[in-house]
């Protein structure tokens, strides 16, 4: 079955022949990122390309695209007078020609300073030799061997003055050498800042176009990269119980595409993009065979393997100072995968990285290069690699070291195990006959399996947020927090307590019809009356109609739960014991206004036919028979108290062991 899709692969195959026939000149065009749609994993980037073309055929060269660009997901939107004939791409390391003049000037200054240091060292050697000559000839004598007193005094004055001069010259010489070395270090820092990230390979896009007339407009190139993502965060801010909730929608956005997103139109969408325009197919369905799992939304099979993060700090091995603008290259085999540079504090973050084993190459002007081999990146985990560099002459070859796993992993580890046949037998919902072959047994000839698909298929629109202002995200891999929007939401406040578990009373905010808020599962931070109250996780997949948010404890409502010893009694008859338990719960409110309190307790359940539980009295409580839950809804007046009573009866064999 033929797929109705744009086949850029075929265009790439025909690229050479088409361009040769057209004999079109390659024009390097200017482009900039205008809009970005970020998904949980990946981003669809729109790049605006400026055109100034004459009539005829042209080859347009677009530079600076991400290394992991998927050529099958490129989309080009052209003006009506421009026709796309073919699309091709290639990977190359960015050229340093644009900064060649500045680098040459810095290198010339560095060479001059290095020559000056050599001359200063030579002068220092001359001073040392003169000082040694003077100290070896410190006596003046007459011909008969007697010392001249006057001559000794004059000689002493001479030696003192000259040695002092030499000491001053040597000190100045040392200071000049240090000054020159400091200037060289500053030049190296400037060179490193210029070269930071220049070794990261990028994709170049070649567009073979035909203009029917003069074109002085822009075309848009859309492409997808996995080197970006975002996660939702929420702030729940409550000023008072009589005011609405201020719900702040936030997002942590990161990207590692190799180019900063400067002042772009940003939108955030849940999930992964649905890019391919291919109609799904299905195979024959045999009800006796286990069906294949439904494919997850993804861009390519690489997403199924998962991805991880590489983090660390680069420091000077001698001083411990962080090193900014250090070039870091991630390599797998002989293939360069991606790269980055450290920030001002020497920190770096690279994500997402497909799980696997990599080599980390580090180079820095003024320091010996280093290569860390065998760095393992695990799915959904952070690998920490701190690297120390020694100052010296930068060598052509890398100092090679093996990666060692830290004794304590900051993000924890993984665990696994095996299950025996007896273990399988104890698993709930398992039929041991289906594991007969595992135990080495044989199945009955009448045994067979049926796989009936009863899972629903539901289509729902995906939530997408548009940021109302231009936003910038650097290509550093670090999370950038942005505020999407703020909404005022009416809430109802309720106090809740479970004194059997905790005698503290908690204040809850309840939001009804919260499905209209377009919330996604994510972390949330709670602020009550201007103070930080804690963090929690918002489950947007919950089917409950009311969203409850715990705001913290209220110490102005006091509880006491106790057993009434006078009413509780125990008696025996035959081999049975009947025991009554009468509980009292006293609630006192010291607040200055009425509050609603939901009080929860429970009656025990029995899963043994020899043990019976019967309710004696639960007052006004609502009872749930399947769980034993008791719920009272109370209105507490200011500075008042209430008492609740409930009781139940236990019947059990006299031989039972009773624990309190």
C-alpha positions as CSV (number, residue, x, y, z in Angstrom):
1,X,0.0,0.0,0.0
2,X,1.4,3.3,-1.0
3,X,1.6,6.0,1.6
4,X,0.2,9.5,0.8
5,X,3.1,11.5,2.3
6,X,5.8,13.8,1.1
7,X,8.9,11.6,0.5
8,X,11.9,13.7,1.4
9,X,14.1,10.6,1.3
10,X,13.3,10.2,-2.4
11,X,14.1,13.9,-2.9
12,X,17.4,13.4,-1.2
13,X,18.3,10.5,-3.6
14,X,17.5,12.6,-6.6
15,X,19.2,15.7,-5.2
16,X,22.6,15.4,-6.9
17,X,21.1,14.7,-10.3
18,X,18.6,17.5,-10.0
19,X,21.1,20.1,-8.9
20,X,23.6,19.2,-11.6
21,X,21.0,19.5,-14.3
22,X,19.8,22.8,-13.0
23,X,23.3,24.2,-12.6
24,X,22.0,26.5,-9.8
25,X,24.3,28.5,-7.5
26,X,24.0,27.8,-3.8
27,X,22.8,30.9,-1.9
28,X,23.3,31.0,1.9
29,X,20.2,32.6,3.3
30,X,19.6,34.3,6.7
31,X,17.1,32.7,9.0
32,X,15.9,33.0,12.6
33,X,13.6,31.0,14.9
34,X,10.3,32.7,15.0
35,X,8.0,30.2,16.9
36,X,8.4,27.0,18.9
37,X,5.8,24.5,20.0
38,X,7.3,22.5,22.9
39,X,5.9,19.0,23.7
40,X,6.7,16.9,26.8
41,X,9.5,15.4,24.8
42,X,10.6,17.3,21.8
43,X,9.7,20.6,20.0
44,X,8.4,21.7,16.6
45,X,10.5,24.7,15.6
46,X,9.5,27.2,12.9
47,X,12.4,29.1,11.3
48,X,11.7,32.1,9.1
49,X,14.0,32.3,6.1
50,X,14.5,35.7,4.4
51,X,14.4,35.6,0.5
52,X,15.5,37.9,-2.2
53,X,15.4,35.7,-5.3
54,X,15.3,36.4,-9.0
55,X,13.3,34.4,-11.5
56,X,14.6,30.9,-12.0
57,X,16.1,28.0,-10.0
58,X,18.1,28.4,-6.9
59,X,19.7,26.3,-4.2
60,X,19.1,27.7,-0.7
61,X,21.4,26.9,2.2
62,X,19.9,27.1,5.7
63,X,22.5,26.8,8.5
64,X,22.2,26.2,12.2
65,X,19.6,23.5,12.5
66,X,19.8,20.9,15.3
67,X,21.9,17.8,14.9
68,X,19.0,15.4,15.7
69,X,16.7,16.9,13.1
70,X,14.4,14.2,11.6
71,X,14.6,14.7,7.8
72,X,11.2,12.9,7.5
73,X,9.5,15.6,9.5
74,X,10.6,18.7,7.6
75,X,7.9,20.9,6.3
76,X,8.5,23.9,4.1
77,X,5.8,26.6,3.7
78,X,6.6,28.8,0.6
79,X,5.1,31.9,-1.0
80,X,2.8,31.2,-4.0
81,X,5.5,32.3,-6.5
82,X,8.0,29.8,-5.2
83,X,8.0,26.0,-5.8
84,X,10.0,23.4,-3.9
85,X,11.7,20.9,-6.2
86,X,13.8,19.0,-3.7
87,X,15.0,19.0,-0.1
88,X,18.3,17.6,1.3
89,X,20.3,17.9,4.5
90,X,23.8,17.3,5.8
91,X,25.7,17.4,9.1
92,X,28.7,19.6,9.6
93,X,30.6,21.3,12.5
94,X,30.1,25.1,12.5
95,X,32.9,27.1,11.0
96,X,35.0,29.5,13.0
97,X,35.6,31.8,10.1
98,X,33.2,34.4,11.4
99,X,35.4,34.9,14.5
100,X,38.7,34.3,12.7
101,X,39.9,38.0,12.9
102,X,39.1,38.3,16.6
103,X,40.8,35.0,17.4
104,X,43.9,36.0,15.4
105,X,44.2,39.3,17.3
106,X,43.9,37.4,20.6
107,X,46.4,34.8,19.5
108,X,48.9,37.6,18.5
109,X,48.5,39.2,21.9
110,X,49.0,35.9,23.6
111,X,52.2,35.2,21.5
112,X,53.6,38.7,22.5
113,X,53.0,38.0,26.1
114,X,54.6,34.6,25.9
115,X,57.7,36.1,24.3
116,X,57.8,38.8,27.1
117,X,57.6,36.0,29.7
118,X,60.6,34.3,28.1
119,X,62.6,37.5,28.2
120,X,61.7,38.2,31.8
121,X,62.8,34.7,32.7
122,X,66.1,35.3,30.9
123,X,66.6,38.6,32.8
124,X,65.9,36.8,36.1
125,X,68.6,34.3,35.3
126,X,71.1,37.2,34.8
127,X,70.1,38.7,38.1
128,X,70.6,35.3,39.8
129,X,74.1,35.0,38.3
130,X,75.2,38.5,39.4
131,X,73.9,37.9,42.9
132,X,75.9,34.7,43.1
133,X,79.0,36.5,41.8
134,X,78.8,39.2,44.5
135,X,78.2,36.7,47.4
136,X,81.2,34.7,46.3
137,X,83.6,37.8,46.4
138,X,83.0,39.5,49.6
139,X,86.6,40.1,51.0
140,X,89.2,42.7,50.0
141,X,92.8,42.2,51.4
142,X,96.2,43.9,51.3
143,X,99.1,42.3,49.5
144,X,100.5,41.0,52.8
145,X,97.1,39.5,53.7
146,X,95.8,42.1,56.2
147,X,92.3,43.5,55.7
148,X,91.7,47.1,54.9
149,X,89.2,48.4,57.4
150,X,88.1,51.3,55.2
151,X,88.0,49.0,52.2
152,X,85.7,46.5,54.0
153,X,83.3,49.3,55.0
154,X,83.1,50.6,51.5
155,X,82.8,47.1,50.1
156,X,79.9,46.4,52.5
157,X,78.1,49.5,51.5
158,X,78.6,48.6,47.8
159,X,77.4,45.0,48.3
160,X,74.4,46.1,50.3
161,X,73.3,48.7,47.8
162,X,73.8,46.4,44.8
163,X,72.2,43.3,46.4
164,X,69.2,45.5,47.4
165,X,69.0,46.7,43.8
166,X,69.1,43.1,42.5
167,X,66.5,42.0,45.0
168,X,64.2,44.8,43.8
169,X,64.8,44.0,40.2
170,X,64.1,40.3,40.8
171,X,60.8,41.2,42.7
172,X,59.7,43.5,39.8
173,X,60.6,40.8,37.4
174,X,58.5,38.2,39.2
175,X,55.6,40.6,39.3
176,X,55.9,41.3,35.6
177,X,55.8,37.5,34.9
178,X,52.7,37.1,37.0
179,X,51.0,40.0,35.3
180,X,51.8,38.6,31.9
181,X,50.5,35.1,33.0
182,X,47.3,36.7,34.3
183,X,46.8,38.5,30.9
184,X,47.4,35.2,29.1
185,X,44.8,33.6,31.3
186,X,42.3,36.3,30.5
187,X,43.0,35.9,26.8
188,X,42.4,32.1,27.1
189,X,39.1,32.9,28.8
190,X,38.1,35.2,25.9
191,X,39.1,32.5,23.4
192,X,37.2,29.8,25.3
193,X,34.1,32.0,25.4
194,X,34.3,32.5,21.7
195,X,34.8,28.8,21.0
196,X,32.2,27.7,23.5
197,X,29.7,25.4,21.6
198,X,31.4,25.9,18.2
199,X,32.4,22.2,18.1
200,X,28.7,21.1,18.4
201,X,27.7,19.7,15.0
202,X,24.6,21.1,13.3
203,X,22.4,20.2,10.4
204,X,22.4,22.3,7.2
205,X,19.3,22.2,5.0
206,X,19.5,22.5,1.2
207,X,16.3,23.6,-0.6
208,X,16.2,23.4,-4.4
209,X,13.5,25.9,-5.4
210,X,12.1,27.5,-8.6
211,X,10.8,31.1,-8.6
212,X,8.2,32.1,-11.2
213,X,9.0,35.8,-10.6
214,X,11.1,37.9,-8.2
215,X,10.5,36.8,-4.6
216,X,11.3,39.2,-1.7
217,X,9.3,37.5,1.0
218,X,9.9,34.8,3.7
219,X,9.4,31.1,3.7
220,X,8.9,29.0,6.9
221,X,10.8,25.8,7.6
222,X,9.3,23.6,10.3
223,X,11.2,20.7,11.8
224,X,11.2,18.5,14.9
225,X,13.9,18.0,17.5
226,X,14.0,15.7,20.5
227,X,16.4,18.0,22.4
228,X,13.7,20.0,24.2
229,X,10.8,19.5,26.6
230,X,8.7,20.9,29.4
231,X,6.7,19.9,32.5
232,X,3.7,21.7,34.1
233,X,3.9,23.3,37.5
234,X,1.2,25.0,39.5
235,X,1.0,27.5,42.3
236,X,-2.1,27.5,44.4
237,X,-2.3,30.8,46.3
238,X,-5.0,31.4,49.0
239,X,-5.1,34.8,50.7
240,X,-8.1,34.1,52.9
241,X,-11.0,31.6,53.3
242,X,-13.5,34.2,52.0
243,X,-11.5,34.9,48.8
244,X,-11.1,33.0,45.5
245,X,-8.1,30.8,44.8
246,X,-5.3,32.3,42.6
247,X,-4.2,29.5,40.3
248,X,-0.9,30.2,38.6
249,X,0.0,28.0,35.6
250,X,3.8,27.6,35.4
251,X,6.1,25.5,33.2
252,X,9.7,24.4,33.3
253,X,11.0,24.5,29.8
254,X,14.4,23.3,28.6
255,X,16.1,22.9,25.3
256,X,19.5,21.6,24.0
257,X,19.2,22.2,20.3
258,X,22.5,24.0,19.9
259,X,21.0,27.5,19.4
260,X,19.3,29.9,21.8
261,X,15.6,30.7,21.4
262,X,15.6,34.4,21.5
263,X,12.3,36.3,21.8
264,X,10.2,33.6,20.1
265,X,6.5,32.9,20.1
266,X,6.2,29.9,22.5
267,X,3.4,27.4,22.9
268,X,3.3,24.3,25.1
269,X,1.5,21.1,24.3
270,X,1.0,17.9,26.3
271,X,2.2,14.6,25.0
272,X,4.2,14.0,21.8
273,X,3.5,15.5,18.4
274,X,1.5,13.6,15.9
275,X,3.5,14.4,12.8
276,X,3.2,11.5,10.3
277,X,0.3,11.6,7.9
278,X,0.0,7.8,7.5
279,X,-3.2,5.9,7.9
280,X,-2.9,3.1,10.5
281,X,-3.4,-0.5,9.5
282,X,-4.3,-3.6,11.4
283,X,-3.6,-7.3,10.9
284,X,-5.8,-10.3,11.3
285,X,-7.3,-10.7,14.7
286,X,-7.2,-14.2,16.2
287,X,-9.1,-14.3,19.4
288,X,-6.8,-17.2,20.7
289,X,-3.6,-15.0,20.2
290,X,-2.5,-12.2,22.4
291,X,-2.8,-9.0,20.4
292,X,0.1,-6.6,19.9
293,X,0.1,-3.6,22.2
294,X,-1.2,-0.4,20.8
295,X,1.6,1.9,19.6
296,X,2.3,4.9,21.7
297,X,2.5,8.3,20.2
298,X,6.1,8.9,19.3
299,X,8.3,10.3,16.6
300,X,10.5,7.4,16.0
301,X,11.5,4.1,17.6
302,X,14.3,5.9,19.5
303,X,11.8,7.4,21.8
304,X,10.8,3.9,23.0
305,X,14.2,3.3,24.4
306,X,13.9,6.2,26.8
307,X,16.4,9.0,27.5
308,X,18.5,10.3,30.4
309,X,20.4,13.3,31.5
310,X,24.1,14.0,32.0
311,X,25.1,16.6,34.5
312,X,28.4,17.8,36.1
313,X,30.9,20.5,37.0
314,X,34.3,21.3,35.4
315,X,36.9,22.5,37.8
316,X,40.6,23.4,37.9
317,X,42.4,20.3,39.4
318,X,44.8,22.5,41.3
319,X,42.7,25.4,42.6
320,X,39.2,23.8,42.6
321,X,37.8,26.9,40.8
322,X,35.0,26.3,38.3
323,X,35.9,26.6,34.6
324,X,33.3,28.4,32.4
325,X,32.9,28.0,28.6
326,X,34.5,24.5,28.6
327,X,33.6,22.6,25.3
328,X,32.0,19.3,26.1
329,X,31.4,16.7,23.3
330,X,29.3,13.6,23.7
331,X,30.5,10.8,21.4
332,X,29.3,7.2,20.8
333,X,31.7,5.1,18.9
334,X,33.3,7.4,16.4
335,X,30.1,9.4,15.9
336,X,29.7,12.8,17.6
337,X,26.2,12.8,19.1
338,X,25.9,16.3,20.7
339,X,27.9,18.9,22.6
340,X,27.6,21.8,24.9
341,X,29.7,24.3,27.0
342,X,29.7,25.0,30.8
343,X,28.1,28.1,32.2
344,X,29.8,30.8,34.3
345,X,29.8,28.4,37.4
346,X,31.4,25.5,35.5
347,X,28.1,23.5,35.4
348,X,26.7,21.7,32.4
349,X,23.6,19.8,31.6
350,X,22.9,17.7,28.5
351,X,19.4,16.2,28.0
352,X,17.7,14.3,26.7
353,X,20.2,11.7,25.7
354,X,19.1,8.3,24.4
355,X,20.1,5.5,26.9
356,X,23.4,3.9,26.1
357,X,27.2,4.2,26.7
358,X,29.1,7.3,25.6
359,X,32.5,9.0,25.8
360,X,32.7,12.6,27.1
361,X,35.4,14.7,25.4
362,X,36.5,17.9,27.2
363,X,38.7,20.6,25.7
364,X,39.7,24.0,27.1
365,X,42.4,26.5,25.9
366,X,45.2,26.6,28.4
367,X,44.4,23.1,29.9
368,X,45.2,19.5,28.9
369,X,42.2,17.9,27.1
370,X,40.5,14.9,28.7
371,X,38.3,12.0,27.6
372,X,36.1,10.1,30.0
373,X,35.2,6.7,28.5
374,X,32.2,4.4,29.3
375,X,29.7,6.9,30.7
376,X,26.4,5.0,30.9
377,X,23.2,7.0,30.4
378,X,20.1,5.3,31.8
379,X,16.5,6.0,30.9
380,X,14.8,8.5,33.2
381,X,17.9,8.9,35.3
382,X,20.5,11.6,35.9
383,X,24.2,10.6,35.4
384,X,26.6,12.9,37.3
385,X,30.1,13.4,35.9
386,X,32.4,15.9,37.5
387,X,35.7,16.5,35.6
388,X,39.0,18.1,36.8
389,X,41.4,19.6,34.2
390,X,45.1,20.3,34.7
391,X,46.5,23.5,33.4
392,X,49.3,23.2,30.8
393,X,49.9,23.0,27.1
394,X,46.8,21.7,25.3
395,X,47.8,18.5,23.7
396,X,46.5,17.1,20.4
397,X,45.5,13.8,22.1
398,X,43.1,13.4,25.0
399,X,44.1,12.2,28.4
400,X,41.9,9.0,28.6
401,X,40.2,7.9,31.9
402,X,37.5,5.4,32.6
403,X,34.2,6.5,34.0
404,X,33.6,5.2,37.6
405,X,30.1,5.0,39.0
406,X,29.7,7.1,42.2
407,X,29.4,5.2,45.5
408,X,26.1,6.9,46.1
409,X,23.8,7.7,43.2
410,X,21.9,10.9,43.8
411,X,18.9,9.7,41.8
412,X,18.8,6.2,43.3
413,X,19.2,2.9,41.5
414,X,17.2,0.2,39.9
415,X,16.3,-3.2,41.2
416,X,15.1,-6.5,39.7
417,X,14.5,-10.1,40.7
418,X,12.9,-13.4,39.7
419,X,9.7,-15.1,40.7
420,X,9.4,-18.8,41.4
421,X,6.4,-21.0,40.5
422,X,5.3,-20.9,44.1
423,X,5.5,-17.1,43.9
424,X,3.4,-17.1,40.8
425,X,0.8,-19.3,42.6
426,X,0.5,-16.6,45.3
427,X,0.0,-13.8,42.9
428,X,-3.6,-12.4,42.8
429,X,-5.5,-13.0,39.6
430,X,-3.1,-15.6,38.3
431,X,-4.1,-19.0,36.9
432,X,-1.2,-21.4,37.5
433,X,-2.2,-23.5,34.5
434,X,-1.0,-20.7,32.3
435,X,2.5,-21.1,33.7
436,X,2.6,-24.9,33.4
437,X,5.3,-24.8,30.8
438,X,7.5,-22.6,33.1
439,X,7.5,-25.3,35.7
440,X,8.3,-27.9,33.2
441,X,4.8,-29.5,33.2
442,X,2.5,-30.2,30.3
443,X,-0.8,-28.6,29.4
444,X,-4.0,-30.4,28.9
445,X,-5.1,-30.9,25.3
446,X,-8.3,-29.0,26.0
447,X,-6.5,-26.0,27.4
448,X,-6.5,-22.8,25.4
449,X,-6.6,-19.0,25.9
450,X,-9.0,-16.4,24.7
451,X,-8.0,-12.7,24.4
452,X,-11.1,-10.5,24.3
453,X,-10.4,-6.8,23.8
454,X,-12.7,-4.8,26.0
455,X,-10.6,-1.7,26.4
456,X,-12.3,1.5,25.3
457,X,-10.8,3.9,22.7
458,X,-11.3,7.5,23.5
459,X,-10.3,10.6,21.5
460,X,-9.9,13.8,23.3
461,X,-8.3,17.1,22.3
462,X,-4.9,17.7,23.8
463,X,-4.3,20.6,26.1
464,X,-2.1,23.4,24.7
465,X,-1.0,26.7,26.2
466,X,0.1,29.8,24.3
467,X,2.5,32.2,26.1
468,X,1.2,35.7,25.6
469,X,4.7,37.3,25.4
470,X,7.9,36.7,23.6
471,X,10.2,34.3,25.6
472,X,13.8,33.3,25.4
473,X,15.2,29.9,26.3
474,X,19.0,29.3,26.2
475,X,20.4,26.1,24.8
476,X,21.9,25.0,28.1
477,X,19.7,22.1,29.0
478,X,18.7,23.9,32.3
479,X,15.1,24.4,33.3
480,X,13.7,27.8,32.7
481,X,10.6,28.7,34.7
482,X,7.9,30.7,32.9
483,X,4.4,31.8,33.9
484,X,1.8,30.9,31.4
485,X,-1.3,32.5,32.9
486,X,-3.1,33.2,36.2
487,X,-6.8,32.6,36.9
488,X,-9.1,33.3,39.8
489,X,-11.0,30.2,40.8
490,X,-14.0,30.1,43.3
491,X,-13.4,27.5,46.0
492,X,-15.2,26.1,49.1
493,X,-13.2,25.6,52.3
494,X,-13.6,22.7,54.6
495,X,-11.9,21.4,57.7
496,X,-11.3,17.7,57.9
497,X,-9.9,15.4,60.7
498,X,-9.3,11.7,61.2
499,X,-8.6,11.6,64.9
500,X,-8.0,7.8,64.9
501,X,-4.9,8.5,62.7
502,X,-4.0,12.1,63.5
503,X,-5.5,14.5,66.0
504,X,-4.6,17.6,63.9
505,X,-7.3,19.3,61.9
506,X,-6.5,20.1,58.2
507,X,-7.9,22.9,56.1
508,X,-9.0,21.9,52.6
509,X,-9.9,23.9,49.5
510,X,-12.4,22.2,47.3
511,X,-12.7,23.1,43.6
512,X,-15.8,21.8,41.7
513,X,-16.0,21.4,37.9
514,X,-12.3,21.6,37.8
515,X,-12.2,19.8,34.4
516,X,-12.7,23.2,32.8
517,X,-9.4,24.5,34.2
518,X,-7.3,22.4,31.6
519,X,-5.0,21.1,34.2
520,X,-2.2,18.5,33.5
521,X,-0.6,16.1,36.0
522,X,2.4,17.8,37.6
523,X,3.9,19.2,40.7
524,X,2.1,22.0,42.7
525,X,3.2,24.4,45.3
526,X,0.7,25.7,47.9
527,X,0.8,29.2,49.5
528,X,-1.7,30.1,52.2
529,X,-2.0,33.7,53.5
530,X,1.3,34.6,51.9
531,X,3.2,31.7,53.5
532,X,4.6,28.6,51.9
533,X,2.5,25.6,53.0
534,X,4.1,22.7,51.1
535,X,4.2,20.8,47.8
536,X,2.1,18.0,46.4
537,X,1.4,16.2,43.1
538,X,-1.7,17.1,41.1
539,X,-3.3,14.1,39.5
540,X,-5.2,15.4,36.5
541,X,-6.3,11.9,35.5
542,X,-8.5,11.6,38.6
543,X,-12.2,10.9,37.8
544,X,-13.4,12.8,40.9
545,X,-15.7,15.7,40.3
546,X,-14.1,17.8,43.1
547,X,-10.4,18.6,43.4
548,X,-9.2,18.9,47.0
549,X,-6.1,20.8,48.0
550,X,-4.7,20.4,51.6
551,X,-3.6,23.8,52.9
552,X,-2.1,22.6,56.2
553,X,-3.0,22.2,59.9
554,X,-5.1,24.6,62.0
555,X,-4.1,24.6,65.6
556,X,-7.2,26.5,66.7
557,X,-9.4,23.4,66.4
558,X,-8.6,20.7,69.1
559,X,-9.6,17.1,69.2
560,X,-9.6,14.3,71.7
561,X,-10.6,10.7,71.0
562,X,-11.0,8.3,74.0
563,X,-12.6,5.1,75.0
564,X,-15.5,5.3,77.5
565,X,-14.4,2.8,80.1
566,X,-17.7,3.0,82.0
567,X,-19.8,2.0,79.1
568,X,-17.4,-0.4,77.4
569,X,-17.8,-3.9,78.8
570,X,-16.9,-7.5,78.1
571,X,-18.6,-10.8,78.9
572,X,-18.2,-14.4,78.0
573,X,-20.8,-17.0,77.2
574,X,-19.7,-20.6,76.4
575,X,-16.7,-20.4,74.1
576,X,-17.5,-17.0,72.8
577,X,-16.6,-13.5,74.0
578,X,-18.8,-10.4,73.5
579,X,-17.2,-7.1,73.8
580,X,-18.7,-3.6,73.5
581,X,-16.5,-0.6,72.7
582,X,-17.9,3.0,73.2
583,X,-15.8,5.8,71.8
584,X,-16.1,9.5,72.4
585,X,-14.7,12.3,70.3
586,X,-14.6,15.8,71.6
587,X,-14.1,18.8,69.3
588,X,-13.4,22.3,70.4
589,X,-13.1,25.3,68.1
590,X,-11.2,28.4,69.3
591,X,-11.8,30.3,66.1
592,X,-13.7,33.6,66.0
593,X,-16.0,32.5,63.1
594,X,-18.1,29.4,62.3
595,X,-16.4,26.6,60.4
596,X,-17.5,23.4,58.7
597,X,-15.7,20.2,59.9
598,X,-15.8,16.8,58.3
599,X,-14.9,14.3,61.0
600,X,-13.9,10.7,59.9
601,X,-13.6,7.6,61.9
602,X,-14.2,3.9,61.3
603,X,-15.7,0.7,62.5
604,X,-13.6,-2.5,62.0
605,X,-14.4,-5.1,59.4
606,X,-14.1,-8.9,59.7
607,X,-12.9,-11.3,57.1
608,X,-13.2,-14.3,59.4
609,X,-16.6,-16.0,59.8
610,X,-15.8,-16.7,63.5
611,X,-15.5,-13.0,64.2
612,X,-18.6,-10.8,64.0
613,X,-18.8,-7.0,64.1
614,X,-22.1,-5.2,64.8
615,X,-22.7,-1.5,65.0
616,X,-24.5,-0.4,68.2
617,X,-24.8,3.3,67.7
618,X,-23.2,5.8,65.2
619,X,-25.5,8.8,65.9
620,X,-25.7,11.2,62.9
621,X,-22.7,9.7,61.0
622,X,-22.9,8.5,57.5
623,X,-21.8,4.9,57.2
624,X,-20.1,3.0,54.4
625,X,-20.7,-0.6,54.9
626,X,-18.0,-1.9,52.5
627,X,-15.2,0.2,54.1
628,X,-16.5,0.8,57.7
629,X,-16.0,4.5,57.2
630,X,-18.0,6.9,59.4
631,X,-18.4,10.5,58.5
632,X,-19.8,13.4,60.5
633,X,-20.5,16.8,59.0
634,X,-20.4,19.4,61.8
635,X,-20.9,23.1,62.0
636,X,-18.7,24.5,64.8
637,X,-19.7,27.8,66.2
638,X,-17.1,30.3,67.5
639,X,-15.4,29.2,70.8
640,X,-17.6,26.2,71.2
641,X,-17.3,22.4,71.6
642,X,-19.2,19.3,70.6
643,X,-19.0,15.6,71.6
644,X,-19.7,12.7,69.3
645,X,-20.3,9.1,70.3
646,X,-20.2,5.8,68.4
647,X,-20.1,2.2,69.5
648,X,-19.9,-1.3,68.1
649,X,-19.9,-4.9,69.4
650,X,-17.3,-7.6,68.7
651,X,-18.0,-11.4,69.0
652,X,-15.1,-13.8,68.7
653,X,-13.9,-17.2,70.1
654,X,-12.5,-17.2,73.6
655,X,-9.3,-18.8,72.2
656,X,-8.6,-15.7,70.0
657,X,-5.5,-13.7,70.9
658,X,-6.5,-10.0,71.4
659,X,-4.0,-7.2,71.0
660,X,-4.5,-3.6,72.1
